[in-house]
Amino acid sequence: MKILAVGCHPDDLEIGCFGTLARYVDEGNEVAVCNIANGNMGHVVIMPDELAEIREKEAKAAADVIGAKHYSVGTGDLHVRGDDQEVIGKLARVVRDFQPELIITHYELDYMDDHIQAYRATFNATFAASLPHYDLSAEGPVAPLMPIIHMDTLSGVGFIPTEYVDITQYIELKLKALACHESQIKWMLDHDHIDFLDFVRTCSKARGYQCGAGYAEGFRPNLNYLRLTTKRLLP
């Protein structure tokens, strides 16, 4: 199976679903990750243009840790809009290029607007990518509509999983990938006094307690028409 995970900022996917993605890869599936925003506002010292370059490299390194292909759209932080035709077009090309059978992305009621808009852009782009007459300049075939699964919110606030994935064997790999985002890990420790690696480990352990696993990640299916399936798609 081919799985495309679409996150807003570099490190969002590592937090929400990288344990599951690592397990997919380990079980022989093909995985790609895509960031819509470039993360250029995620620091108080490093200036936006420099930070965007740093975070692109960090995201690519994190994808390499689990053996995933990496894409990026390159929109500035706080400028992600679900109806932005440029964003939709770029993301639709990613979908057509990779031809995923499943999309994992943010929850539609996530804690910040960039994340909510990233979900909406993903929903719109996957629909657009299925239309033969959309973007006739794009190379490659259209992509069939595929199911969408929502990953957990940051710290699980406002999110009740309906499905869990046991990532006990992959928690260290998940954290190794997250640690690639050095600009964020160090900044949060220095400026916010948050050990983010411990934070994410703790949240994964809490989800594990809920489902009888050592560590787990929680998900919910998208309930829109043509996005549901009878198949179990999570590992």
C-alpha positions as CSV (number, residue, x, y, z in Angstrom):
1,M,0.0,0.0,0.0
2,K,1.1,3.6,-0.6
3,I,0.5,6.1,2.2
4,L,0.9,9.8,2.0
5,A,1.0,11.8,5.2
6,V,0.3,15.5,4.9
7,G,1.3,17.8,7.8
8,C,1.2,21.5,8.1
9,H,4.6,22.4,9.6
10,P,7.9,20.4,9.6
11,D,7.7,18.2,12.8
12,D,3.9,17.9,12.9
13,L,3.8,14.5,11.3
14,E,6.7,13.3,13.5
15,I,4.7,14.2,16.5
16,G,1.4,12.8,15.3
17,C,2.0,9.7,13.2
18,F,5.7,8.9,12.6
19,G,5.5,5.8,14.7
20,T,2.7,4.5,12.5
21,L,4.6,5.6,9.3
22,A,7.7,3.8,10.5
23,R,5.6,0.6,11.1
24,Y,4.1,0.9,7.6
25,V,7.6,1.1,6.1
26,D,8.8,-1.8,8.2
27,E,5.8,-3.9,7.0
28,G,6.7,-3.3,3.3
29,N,4.5,-0.4,2.5
30,E,5.6,2.7,0.6
31,V,5.4,6.0,2.5
32,A,5.7,9.7,1.6
33,V,5.4,12.7,3.8
34,C,4.6,16.3,2.7
35,N,4.8,19.6,4.6
36,I,2.5,22.4,3.4
37,A,4.1,25.2,5.5
38,N,7.8,25.9,5.7
39,G,8.0,26.5,9.4
40,N,9.6,30.0,8.9
41,M,7.9,31.5,12.0
42,G,9.0,28.8,14.5
43,H,11.8,30.7,16.2
44,V,12.4,33.9,18.1
45,V,16.1,34.4,17.0
46,I,16.6,32.8,13.6
47,M,15.1,34.9,10.9
48,P,12.3,33.4,8.6
49,D,14.2,32.9,5.4
50,E,17.1,31.2,7.1
51,L,14.8,29.2,9.3
52,A,12.7,27.9,6.3
53,E,15.9,26.4,4.8
54,I,17.0,24.9,8.1
55,R,13.6,23.3,8.7
56,E,13.4,21.9,5.1
57,K,16.7,20.1,5.7
58,E,15.5,18.9,9.1
59,A,12.2,17.5,7.6
60,K,14.1,15.7,4.9
61,A,16.5,14.1,7.5
62,A,13.5,13.0,9.6
63,A,11.9,11.4,6.6
64,D,15.1,9.6,5.8
65,V,15.2,8.1,9.3
66,I,12.0,6.1,8.6
67,G,12.7,5.5,4.9
68,A,9.9,7.8,3.6
69,K,9.9,10.0,0.5
70,H,9.7,13.8,1.3
71,Y,7.7,16.5,-0.4
72,S,7.2,20.1,0.6
73,V,4.8,22.8,-0.7
74,G,6.7,25.8,0.8
75,T,3.9,28.1,2.1
76,G,4.8,30.5,4.8
77,D,3.6,29.9,8.3
78,L,0.2,31.6,9.0
79,H,-0.5,31.8,5.3
80,V,-1.9,28.3,4.9
81,R,-5.4,28.5,3.4
82,G,-7.6,25.6,2.5
83,D,-9.0,27.4,-0.5
84,D,-5.7,28.8,-1.8
85,Q,-5.6,27.6,-5.4
86,E,-1.8,27.7,-5.5
87,V,-1.5,25.5,-2.5
88,I,-4.2,23.2,-3.7
89,G,-2.5,22.9,-7.1
90,K,1.0,22.2,-5.7
91,L,-0.5,19.6,-3.3
92,A,-2.6,18.0,-6.0
93,R,0.6,17.5,-8.0
94,V,2.2,15.7,-5.1
95,V,-0.9,13.4,-4.9
96,R,-0.8,12.7,-8.6
97,D,3.0,12.0,-8.4
98,F,2.8,9.6,-5.5
99,Q,-0.6,8.0,-6.2
100,P,-1.4,7.3,-2.5
101,E,-4.1,4.8,-1.5
102,L,-4.4,6.5,1.9
103,I,-4.0,10.0,3.3
104,I,-3.1,10.8,6.9
105,T,-3.4,14.4,7.9
106,H,-4.5,16.8,10.7
107,Y,-7.8,16.7,12.5
108,E,-10.4,19.1,11.2
109,L,-10.8,20.6,14.7
110,D,-7.1,20.9,15.6
111,Y,-5.7,23.5,17.9
112,M,-4.5,26.1,15.4
113,D,-5.8,27.5,12.2
114,D,-2.7,26.5,10.1
115,H,-3.5,22.8,11.0
116,I,-7.2,23.2,10.2
117,Q,-6.4,24.8,6.9
118,A,-3.9,22.2,6.1
119,Y,-6.6,19.5,6.4
120,R,-8.9,21.5,4.2
121,A,-6.2,22.0,1.6
122,T,-5.5,18.3,1.7
123,F,-9.2,17.5,1.3
124,N,-9.6,19.9,-1.6
125,A,-6.3,18.8,-3.3
126,T,-7.1,15.1,-3.2
127,F,-10.4,15.8,-4.8
128,A,-8.9,18.1,-7.4
129,A,-6.2,15.4,-8.2
130,S,-9.0,13.0,-9.1
131,L,-10.4,15.3,-11.9
132,P,-9.0,14.6,-15.4
133,H,-9.5,18.2,-16.5
134,Y,-7.9,19.8,-13.5
135,D,-4.5,21.3,-14.2
136,L,-4.0,19.9,-17.7
137,S,-0.3,21.0,-17.6
138,A,0.4,18.4,-14.8
139,E,2.2,15.3,-15.8
140,G,1.0,11.9,-14.9
141,P,-2.4,10.3,-14.4
142,V,-5.2,11.5,-12.1
143,A,-5.3,9.9,-8.6
144,P,-8.5,8.1,-7.4
145,L,-10.2,9.5,-4.4
146,M,-8.7,7.8,-1.3
147,P,-9.7,7.5,2.3
148,I,-8.4,10.1,4.8
149,I,-7.5,9.4,8.4
150,H,-7.0,12.1,11.0
151,M,-4.0,11.9,13.3
152,D,-4.0,13.0,16.9
153,T,-3.8,16.6,18.1
154,L,-0.8,18.0,20.0
155,S,-1.0,16.4,23.5
156,G,-4.3,14.8,22.5
157,V,-6.5,17.8,23.5
158,G,-10.0,17.6,22.1
159,F,-9.3,14.3,20.2
160,I,-10.9,11.0,21.0
161,P,-9.3,8.2,19.0
162,T,-11.5,5.6,17.4
163,E,-8.5,3.5,16.2
164,Y,-5.1,2.9,17.7
165,V,-1.8,1.7,16.3
166,D,0.7,0.0,18.6
167,I,4.1,1.7,18.0
168,T,5.9,0.2,21.0
169,Q,8.6,-1.2,18.7
170,Y,8.9,2.1,16.9
171,I,8.9,4.7,19.7
172,E,12.6,5.2,19.6
173,L,12.7,5.6,15.8
174,K,9.8,8.1,16.1
175,L,11.8,10.1,18.6
176,K,15.0,9.8,16.6
177,A,13.1,11.3,13.6
178,L,11.6,14.1,15.8
179,A,15.1,14.9,17.2
180,C,16.2,15.8,13.6
181,H,14.2,19.0,14.2
182,E,17.0,20.4,16.2
183,S,16.0,24.1,15.7
184,Q,12.6,23.3,17.4
185,I,13.8,20.9,20.1
186,K,16.5,23.2,21.3
187,W,14.4,26.4,21.0
188,M,11.5,24.9,23.0
189,L,13.9,23.7,25.7
190,D,15.8,27.0,25.9
191,H,12.8,29.4,25.6
192,D,9.8,27.5,26.8
193,H,11.6,25.0,29.2
194,I,9.8,22.1,27.5
195,D,11.6,18.8,26.9
196,F,9.6,18.1,23.7
197,L,11.1,14.6,23.2
198,D,9.9,13.7,26.6
199,F,6.6,15.4,25.9
200,V,5.9,13.3,22.8
201,R,7.1,10.1,24.5
202,T,4.7,10.8,27.4
203,C,1.7,11.4,25.0
204,S,2.5,8.2,23.1
205,K,2.6,6.3,26.4
206,A,-0.7,7.7,27.5
207,R,-2.3,6.6,24.2
208,G,-0.7,3.2,24.9
209,Y,-2.4,2.9,28.3
210,Q,-5.7,3.6,26.6
211,C,-5.4,0.6,24.2
212,G,-3.2,-1.8,26.2
213,A,0.0,-1.1,24.4
214,G,3.4,0.2,25.6
215,Y,3.2,3.1,23.2
216,A,0.5,4.0,20.7
217,E,-0.8,6.6,18.3
218,G,-4.5,7.5,18.0
219,F,-6.5,8.2,14.8
220,R,-10.0,8.9,13.6
221,P,-11.4,8.3,10.1
222,N,-12.7,11.1,7.9
223,L,-16.5,10.6,7.6
224,N,-17.1,12.4,4.3
225,Y,-18.7,10.7,1.3
226,L,-16.3,8.6,-0.7
227,R,-13.7,8.7,2.0
228,L,-14.8,5.6,3.9
229,T,-13.9,2.0,3.3
230,T,-14.6,-1.4,4.6
231,K,-10.9,-2.2,4.9
232,R,-8.7,-1.8,7.9
233,L,-6.0,0.5,6.5
234,L,-4.0,1.2,9.7
235,P,-1.3,-1.4,10.6
